[in-house]
């Protein structure tokens, strides 16, 4: 949590029409601090991109409006997480234009950093729905958080798959959290929140209506929260392809599920594969191409050395220690360590990605042998 005065400064800038993520960043950089930027009356036009209209909008944000925004968030059960807050997702903070303010219903956890986005067309085939739910289940069971946009079709199926597997899921909304869209997903959204299975998030002020122009902007958040993006089904002009482009620009992996060559709804995904996206048929195809995650996480020692490698949490250390007795299945590890199966699955996936474990057939895990000197 941050100081209430600083939160109000964030909202002063954020609620002004015309101040998006990039302009917000320029305001803070120009004046050196968010509170200084919020108080810089008469000087805002010094900032690149701030003209008379935006300066007038900044001038017009009143204390009463800020109070109303805080009250609307509280009434909806939403927390406001700003860029400097320790709860703000680290991966999202690292993109070029991170949202300065996130509204969160539900709860984001540190383990949500191990996330894959699954997106695709609203108007999709039965095959697309089936595969989106399948991959949502596979990812959720492996300990990944599934991120998507909560839309009809592929997004909904991916969220449901993750929940059905006992996993976590995050839906990035294209409207303010005073409402939901689409309304037929109200029960799904409430399940995510009420069962503590993830979060609904938005960068938009609480009462922002559903507008078409909001959806492309939120796509950078979907990809920014994730290690990679899986496109399940997309036509040539699908918004999912915009998410794929955002992912590529952010340095995320882009995965695509191949579809029928004669289906218009598969043309976008098939073209992504032709242009270099990773063809995916099962979970192993995703895991294989996340092999560099360990290097980015700073794990410095080998799994078969003593003491245990640095950079591990308590759960990971316990599981790694148990595997020194020899290879074991996930069920065997849960029984021997007493760790909850969901936490164990998530930790095992992270250990594989860190390059410390190898997954063998039958969901059996073993320590990787040191390659020192190779």
C-alpha positions in Angstrom: 0.0 0.0 0.0 1.2 3.5 -0.7 0.6 6.8 1.1 -3.0 8.1 0.5 -1.6 11.4 -0.7 0.4 9.8 -3.4 -2.5 7.6 -4.4 -4.6 10.8 -4.9 -1.8 12.3 -7.0 -1.8 9.2 -9.2 -5.6 9.5 -9.6 -5.3 13.3 -10.3 -3.3 12.5 -13.4 -5.0 9.3 -14.3 -8.5 10.6 -14.3 -7.7 13.5 -16.7 -9.0 12.8 -20.2 -6.1 12.6 -22.6 -3.6 11.3 -20.1 -2.7 7.8 -21.1 0.2 5.6 -19.9 2.8 7.4 -22.1 1.7 10.9 -21.2 1.5 10.0 -17.5 5.1 8.7 -17.7 6.3 11.9 -19.4 4.6 14.1 -16.7 6.3 12.2 -13.9 9.7 12.3 -15.7 9.4 16.0 -16.4 8.5 17.1 -12.9 10.5 14.4 -11.1 7.7 12.8 -9.0 4.0 12.0 -9.3 3.0 14.4 -6.5 5.0 17.2 -8.1 3.4 16.5 -11.5 -0.1 16.6 -10.0 0.6 20.0 -8.4 2.3 21.6 -11.5 -0.6 23.8 -12.4 0.2 26.2 -15.2 3.2 24.1 -16.2 1.7 21.0 -17.7 2.1 22.1 -21.3 5.9 21.9 -20.9 5.4 18.2 -21.3 5.5 16.7 -24.8 2.0 15.6 -25.9 0.2 17.9 -23.4 -1.7 20.6 -25.2 -4.3 23.1 -24.0 -7.1 20.5 -24.0 -5.2 18.0 -21.9 -3.9 20.7 -19.5 -7.5 21.9 -19.1 -8.6 18.3 -18.3 -5.8 18.1 -15.7 -7.0 21.3 -14.2 -10.6 20.0 -14.1 -9.9 16.9 -12.0 -11.3 17.9 -8.5 -10.9 16.4 -5.1 -14.5 15.4 -5.3 -13.9 13.4 -8.4 -11.0 11.6 -6.8 -13.2 10.9 -3.7 -15.9 9.5 -6.0 -13.4 7.3 -7.7 -12.1 5.9 -4.4 -15.6 5.3 -3.2 -16.6 3.5 -6.4 -13.6 1.2 -6.1 -14.4 0.5 -2.5 -18.1 -0.3 -3.3 -17.1 -2.7 -6.0 -14.5 -4.4 -3.8 -11.6 -3.3 -6.0 -8.2 -2.3 -4.8 -6.2 0.4 -6.6 -2.6 -0.7 -7.3 -0.3 1.9 -8.7 3.0 1.5 -10.5 5.2 2.1 -7.4 3.2 -0.3 -5.3 5.1 -3.5 -4.3 2.0 -5.5 -5.4 2.2 -4.2 -8.9 3.2 -7.1 -11.3 6.9 -6.9 -12.0 6.6 -8.2 -15.6 4.0 -5.6 -16.5 6.0 -2.8 -14.9 8.8 -3.6 -17.3 6.9 -2.9 -20.6 7.3 0.3 -22.5 3.9 1.7 -21.5 2.8 0.1 -18.2 -0.6 1.2 -16.9 0.2 3.7 -14.0 -3.0 2.5 -12.2 -4.5 -0.9 -12.0 -7.9 -1.6 -10.5 -8.0 -5.1 -9.1 -11.0 -7.2 -8.0 -9.8 -10.5 -6.5 -6.2 -11.1 -5.7 -2.9 -11.2 -7.6 -0.2 -13.4 -6.2 3.6 -13.5 -6.8 3.1 -16.9 -8.5 1.0 -15.2 -11.1 4.3 -14.2 -12.7 4.3 -17.7 -14.1 1.6 -16.9 -16.6 0.6 -17.7 -20.1 -2.0 -15.8 -22.0 -4.6 -17.7 -24.1 -6.5 -15.6 -26.6 -8.5 -16.0 -29.8 -11.7 -15.1 -31.6 -15.0 -14.3 -30.1 -16.8 -16.0 -33.0 -15.0 -19.3 -33.0 -15.5 -22.9 -34.0 -16.2 -25.9 -31.7 -12.6 -27.0 -32.3 -11.4 -23.6 -31.1 -13.5 -23.7 -27.9 -12.4 -27.3 -27.2 -8.7 -26.5 -27.6 -8.9 -23.3 -25.6 -10.4 -25.1 -22.7 -7.9 -28.0 -23.1 -4.9 -25.6 -23.0 -6.5 -23.7 -20.1 -6.7 -27.0 -18.2 -3.2 -28.1 -19.1 -1.7 -24.8 -18.1 -3.7 -24.5 -14.9 -2.8 -28.1 -13.9 0.9 -27.4 -14.6 0.8 -24.4 -12.2 0.6 -21.6 -14.8 -1.8 -18.7 -14.3 -4.0 -18.3 -17.4 -4.5 -14.7 -18.5 -7.1 -13.7 -21.1 -9.6 -11.0 -21.8 -12.8 -12.4 -20.5 -14.5 -12.1 -23.9 -16.9 -14.5 -25.5 -15.5 -17.5 -27.3 -11.8 -18.5 -26.9 -11.1 -16.2 -23.9 -14.1 -17.7 -21.9 -13.1 -21.2 -22.7 -9.5 -20.6 -21.5 -10.6 -19.1 -18.2 -13.0 -22.0 -17.7 -10.3 -24.6 -18.4 -8.0 -23.1 -15.9 -10.7 -23.0 -13.2 -11.7 -26.6 -14.0 -8.2 -27.7 -13.5 -8.0 -26.0 -10.1 -5.7 -23.3 -11.4 -5.7 -19.5 -11.3 -6.8 -17.1 -14.0 -6.7 -13.4 -14.6 -9.2 -11.5 -16.8 -8.2 -8.1 -18.2 -11.3 -6.1 -18.7 -11.9 -3.5 -21.5 -14.2 -1.4 -19.2 -14.2 -0.1 -15.7 -14.9 -2.5 -12.9 -18.2 -1.0 -11.9 -19.6 -3.2 -14.7 -18.8 -6.4 -16.5 -18.6 -7.4 -20.1 -20.0 -9.6 -21.5 -22.8 -9.9 -19.0 -23.2 -13.6 -19.6 -19.9 -14.1 -17.9 -20.9 -12.6 -14.6 -21.0 -15.9 -12.9 -17.5 -16.8 -14.3 -16.1 -13.5 -13.1 -17.6 -13.8 -9.6 -16.2 -17.4 -9.4 -12.7 -16.0 -10.0 -13.1 -13.4 -7.3 -15.3 -15.2 -4.7 -13.3 -18.5 -4.8 -9.9 -16.6 -4.6 -8.9 -18.1 -8.0 -7.3 -15.0 -9.5 -8.4 -11.5 -10.4 -10.3 -9.2 -12.7 -8.2 -6.2 -13.6 -8.6 -3.0 -15.6 -6.5 0.1 -16.1 -9.7 2.1 -16.8 -11.4 4.4 -14.3 -14.2 2.6 -12.4 -17.2 3.9 -14.4 -15.6 3.7 -17.9 -18.2 2.3 -20.3 -17.7 -0.6 -22.8 -16.1 1.1 -25.9 -14.5 -0.6 -28.8 -11.4 1.6 -28.6 -10.6 0.3 -25.1 -10.0 -3.3 -26.2 -6.9 -2.9 -28.4 -5.2 -0.8 -25.6 -5.8 -3.5 -23.0 -4.1 -6.1 -25.1 -0.7 -4.9 -24.1 -1.7 -5.7 -20.5 -2.7 -9.3 -21.4 0.7 -9.9 -23.0 2.6 -7.9 -20.5 1.5 -10.1 -17.6 2.7 -13.2 -19.3 5.7 -15.2 -20.3 4.1 -15.9 -23.6 0.9 -15.7 -25.6 -1.0 -18.6 -27.2 -3.2 -17.8 -30.1 -5.8 -20.5 -30.4 -8.0 -19.3 -33.3 -7.9 -16.0 -35.1 -9.1 -14.6 -38.4 -6.8 -12.3 -40.4 -8.2 -9.2 -38.8 -8.6 -10.6 -35.3 -7.8 -8.5 -32.2 -5.8 -11.5 -31.0 -3.2 -10.8 -33.7 -2.8 -7.3 -32.1 -2.1 -9.1 -28.8 0.5 -11.3 -30.6 2.2 -8.2 -32.0 2.3 -6.6 -28.5 3.8 -9.8 -27.1 6.5 -9.8 -29.8 7.4 -6.2 -29.1 7.6 -6.9 -25.4 9.9 -9.8 -25.9 7.4 -12.4 -25.0 7.1 -15.8 -26.8 4.3 -16.1 -29.4 2.7 -19.5 -29.7 -0.1 -20.5 -32.1 -2.3 -23.5 -32.5 -2.5 -24.6 -36.2 -6.0 -24.8 -37.7 -7.7 -26.0 -40.8 -6.3 -24.4 -43.9 -9.7 -23.8 -45.4 -11.2 -22.1 -42.3 -11.2 -18.3 -42.3 -11.0 -18.4 -38.5 -7.6 -20.2 -38.7 -6.0 -17.9 -41.2 -4.6 -15.5 -38.7 -3.1 -18.2 -36.4 -1.7 -20.1 -39.4 0.0 -17.0 -40.8 1.6 -16.3 -37.4 3.2 -19.8 -37.6 4.3 -19.1 -41.1 5.9 -15.9 -39.9 7.8 -17.4 -37.0 5.4 -18.1 -34.2 5.9 -21.4 -32.3 3.6 -24.1 -33.5 1.9 -25.7 -30.5 0.1 -29.0 -30.2 0.5 -29.8 -26.5 1.9 -28.4 -23.3 5.4 -29.7 -24.0 5.7 -27.4 -27.0 5.2 -24.4 -24.7 7.5 -25.7 -21.9 10.3 -26.4 -24.4 10.4 -22.8 -25.5 10.4 -21.3 -22.1 13.7 -22.8 -21.3 15.5 -19.5 -21.0 13.2 -18.3 -18.2 15.6 -19.8 -15.6 18.5 -17.6 -16.9 16.4 -14.5 -16.5 15.4 -15.5 -12.9 19.0 -15.5 -11.8 19.4 -19.0 -10.5 23.2 -19.4 -10.2 23.9 -23.0 -9.0 23.1 -26.5 -10.2 20.3 -28.6 -8.8 22.6 -31.6 -7.9 25.0 -29.5 -5.8 24.9 -28.7 -2.1 23.7 -26.5 -0.7 20.4 -25.9 -2.4 20.4 -23.4 -5.3 19.8 -19.7 -4.4 16.6 -18.0 -5.6 14.2 -20.7 -4.4 11.2 -20.2 -2.1 10.4 -22.6 0.7 8.1 -24.8 -1.4 10.6 -25.1 -4.2 13.4 -25.9 -1.8 11.3 -28.7 0.0 10.4 -30.3 -3.3 14.0 -30.1 -4.6 15.3 -31.7 -1.4 12.7 -34.5 -1.7 13.9 -35.3 -5.2 17.4 -35.9 -4.0 16.1 -39.3 -2.9 15.4 -40.1 -6.6 12.8 -39.4 -9.3 9.2 -39.1 -8.1 5.8 -38.3 -9.5 3.9 -35.2 -8.4 1.5 -37.3 -6.3 4.4 -39.0 -4.5 6.0 -35.6 -3.8 2.7 -34.2 -2.4 2.4 -37.2 -0.1 6.0 -37.1 1.1 6.2 -33.3 1.6 2.6 -32.5 2.7 2.6 -29.6 0.3 -0.8 -28.7 -1.3 -1.1 -30.2 -4.7 -1.8 -26.9 -6.4 1.2 -25.2 -4.8 3.3 -28.2 -5.6 2.3 -28.2 -9.3 3.1 -24.5 -9.6 6.5 -25.0 -7.9 7.4 -28.0 -10.0 6.7 -26.0 -13.2 8.9 -23.2 -12.0 11.7 -25.6 -11.1 11.5 -27.1 -14.6 11.6 -23.6 -16.1 14.6 -22.7 -13.9 16.4 -25.6 -15.5 16.7 -27.5 -12.2 14.4 -30.4 -13.0 13.5 -32.6 -15.9 10.0 -33.8 -16.5 9.8 -37.5 -17.5 6.9 -39.5 -18.9 4.1 -40.3 -16.5 4.4 -36.9 -14.8 7.6 -38.0 -13.0 10.3 -35.4 -12.1 14.0 -35.8 -11.6 16.9 -33.6 -10.8 18.9 -32.4 -13.8 22.5 -33.4 -13.8 25.1 -30.7 -13.6 26.7 -29.7 -16.9 29.6 -27.8 -15.2 32.7 -28.2 -17.3 30.8 -29.4 -20.4 
